[in-house]
Amino acid sequence: MLKQIEGSKAVAEAIALCRPEVISAYPITPQTHIVEDLSQIVKKGALGNCQYINVESEFAAMSCVIGASATGARAYTATSSQGLLFMAEAVYNASGMGLPIVMTLGNRAIGAPINIWNDHSDSMSMANSGWIQLHAETNQEAVDLHIIAFRLAEQLSVPVMVCMDGFILTHAYERVDIPTQEQVDNFLPKFEPVQMLDPDEPLTMGAMVGPEAFTEVRYLSHHKQLQALEVIPQLASEFEKQFGRKSGAMVDPYHTIDADTVVVSLGSINGTIKDTIDILREDRCSIGSVKLGAFRPFPLAELREALSGARRVIVVEKDVALGLGGIVASNVRMALRGTSTPVYTIIAGLGGRPIPSKSLDKAFRQAMDDDIEDPLFLDLNHEVIDRELARMKEQRRSGPVAENILREIGLVGHSPRKV
Amino acid sequence: MQQRVKYYQTGTFTVGNRLLDEEKRTVQATKERNNSLTCGHRACQGCGEALGARFAIDAAMNAVNNKLIAVNATGCLEVFSTPYPESSWRIPWIHSLFGNAPAVATGVAAALRARGETKTRVIAQGGDGGTVDIGFGCLSGMFERNDDVLYICYDNEAYMNTGVQRSSRTPPGARTATTPPVGEHPGNSYNQGKNPALIAMAHNIPYVATASVADLHDLEDKVEKAMSISGARYVHIHVPCPLGWGAKPSNTIRLARLAIETGLFPLFEAEDGEIVDTTPIRKQQPVDEYLKLQRRFAHILKDPLALETIQAMADRNISRFNLVREMEVTNNG
C-alpha cells in the first residue's frame, strides 16, 4: 500500500510485518522514532505475544536480543552512533555466536565533539564485527532491506545491520509502498534456529575456545560472509519477483557503460550523485556511478566487474579513517587490486554537513582532470583550519578546538583571540 | 573397635543428612539430583563457587521440574565449567559476556514468554565482579523491570579468574594483586563497601536472600523458595576461594561458617523490599578467628586498628540484622 510516511515509521511497519517476537531498545537519536512506533504497535496488541523490553542501555538492548535469539525468538533492535559503540562488545558477541539478529542503524556521527547528525562513522566502526551491513538509498529500500535482512540472517544464522542515513532517511517523509502481511509471510518463513536453549535438548553456548579452534571458528564466520555474497543476489531477485520492485542489489550501476569516471558511494547520497552525473553528462562528461548496497560482505568481484571499464574511480564517503584517509576507498582499491585505475577519495557529509550537487560537480571535474587532492575533504573551510593551527602554534593553552572553530565561524560568542 | 557415631559435622551444629527424614534431606543427597554442574570441571580444590553452584542449580532444577535455562557471566565458573569442547553443564546454558548476564537472561525470559513456554524458568549467575561491578547496570535494569529471572551471585570477594584483583566486594584490608600489602595502609582500602543484597531490596523485588556454602540446607531452601516466586529475584552466596584468600582448601566450609559466626556475612531473606528473616549466630566468634586462617589478611593481624575496624563492621551487622539473640528451638525431627 502506498503511503506518504516518515522513514522511521515505514521501517517500524516493515519490522512489524516481519513478526518479531522480542524487541529490545534504548532511545538514541536519530533511530528513536522507529522503536517508539514499534512500542505502539506492540502495545496495541498487533504483534500478538511479542515482547517489547525497555532496557537501561544499548549494551543491555543487544544483550537482551542475544538471549532472545538464543532461545529461538526472532529478535530486533535499533540504534545509532554512541549507542552502537556502547553495545560494541555485544555486537561482536552476537555475530561470534551466529545469532540471526536484525538491527537498524540510523547512521550518525560519533563524538567528540558530540554531534547528532548523519555520517557513516558508526557503522564503519563495526564493519569487521561479523555482521552483514546493508545500506539503504531510499526509505523504500530501507523497508525492503529489513524484510530481506530477516530472511538473510535466519538463512545463514548471522546478524544483519540495516544502515539508513540518520535524519536524511529516518526523518524524511517520502512515498513508500508498504507490503501486505501476506506478501511478507510468503517471503519470510517461520524462524527455524540452528541452535537453541531448550531444556529438552540441553546444550552449552558460548564456551571458551582456545588457539586450537579459534581460527576455524573465525574462518567459518568469514565463510558465512562469502556465502552472503551469493545469497543476497538470490534474495534480491526473489524479492523482485514477489514484490515487483528491485531492492537489495549489492552493486547498482548508473550510466557506467562507457563511463571513463565512475563514482562509488553508500546510502542516500547516491541520489545527489546521480543528479550530479545527469548534469555532468549533459555537459558531455563521461561519468557514471555505482551504488554499493552492502559494505559487508564487500562485493569485491562484482564491484571489480562494474568498474572494469573505468579509467578512474571516485569514492564519496561519509567517514574517515583518521591517519589514513578513506575507508570505503581502501575497500574499493582492494576490489581493483592489480589494476592501475586510480581511486580518489572524497570525504563528505561528516557530522551532517550538506553535500550539495554543486560541490560534488566541482570535485568530480577536478577528478576527471586527475587533478584532485586525495583524500579531498569536501567544502573544508581552509581559512578556519589555518587560523586554528596558527593559534595552537602560538599558545600552549589554545583551548578546546571544537569551541574555537564555532567561534571562528561566528556561530557562538565572540571570536577567539586573533593571532 | 567401636566406631564413634557423629551426629553433627565436626565442630558445628549442622545435622548430617543421614539423620534427617528423607524429605528434609538436601536435593544433593537424593538420587534424583540432576548433577547440573557435573564432574570433570576444572575448579580448584576446595572451590566454594563450584560447590555453591552445584547445590544452587540442582535445587533450582528440582524446584522447576528440570525446566531451566542458565545464563552465565564470564568468570571462574564459566571458564572452569566450559573449556571447549567440554562442558560440565547438563542444562541449557549460555555464556555471552562479562557484564551482560542479567540482560541476556531478560532476553531468554522474554523469548520464553513470547513463545508461550511458561514452564521453563531462567537463572543468571556470575561472580562478584561480574555481578556487583561490571554487570551492575544490567542487574539493576533487570530488577527494576521485575523480569522473571533468578540472579545468583557467587561472592568470593575479588576477581579470581584474572588472578585475584580487587572488586567492590573485596573486604577492607584484604591483600589482592591490585591492593598490595605495602605502604601506610596495606591491603584494600577501608571504604564504605557495597552491599548488593540491600541494593537489590531497594528495587522492591519480590525476593532477596543471602546464603553461604557453610549452610547448604539453607542455601537450597532459599533457591527453592526463589524458584517458587515469579519476577526478579536475587540470591547472594558467599563462596570462599582458597587460592584468592590464601587459605587451605580444606578450610572452605570453616571459613564460610566463620564469616557467618563473626557477623561479617549476615544471612537474611527479604520479600518485596522488607527483611522477613535473619539467621541468628549460634556461636559468636571474634573476627580474628576468621581473618587468621587467610593469608590475604596476614599483614593486618597485628594491627589493632585494622582488627578493631573490621570487628566494628561485624558488630554493626550483628546489631543491624539482630544476629545474636535467643535461639528459637525448632524440632528437626
Interface residues (C-beta under 8 A of the other chain):
Chain A: E21 V22 S24 N49 C50 Q51 I53 N54 V55 E56 S57 F59 A60 A61 S63 C64 V65 I66 G67 A68 S69 A70 T71 G72 A73 A75 E89 A90 N93 M97 L197 D198 P199 E201 P202 L203 T204 M205 G206 A207 M208 V209 G210 A213
Chain B: N66 K67 L68 I69 V71 N72 E78 V79 T82 P83 Y84 P85 S87 W89 R90 I91 P92 W93 I94 H95 S96 L97 G99 N100 A103 V104 A105 T106 G107 V108 A109 A110 A111 L112 R113 A114 R115 G116 T120 G137 C138 S140 G141 E144 R145
